[in-house]
Amino acid sequence: MKKTHKKIDNTLRQPLTRVCEIALENVAGFKWLTHQADYENFPRSLKVTCIFDTQQNQRQAQDQHKHAYLCDLINQALLKENIKLPNINGQVSFDSEERCDSQHGGNWALRLG
């Protein structure tokens, strides 16, 4: 990883960690989040995936508008770091550990790759 890419990744980690901590306290079934990016095409290439424990909790969060809440948290946290996502709704996705277990044997690298 290039030095500039590492710097961008480090800049991302702090606000996303804060978002994760807030979400763990405020969104039932939320477990963790991860991000991926092609740093040559950043921030357009940034993808953030929010992971829930079960599909049911993920659906329930969507029904309770928690997906929009998480997108807003992510957007606000990144804006504080001067990172503006051109398409927040297209760059944040939602998944569940349960779905990864059943479809990819719990292998997140394979699932997200």
Secondary structure, DSSP 8 states (H G I E B T S, - for coil): --HHHHHHHHHHHHHHHHHHHHHHHHSTTEEEEEEE--GGGTTTT-EEEEEESSHHHHHHHHHTTHHHHHHHHHHHHHHTTT---TTHHHHEEEEEHHHHHHHHTT-HHHHH-
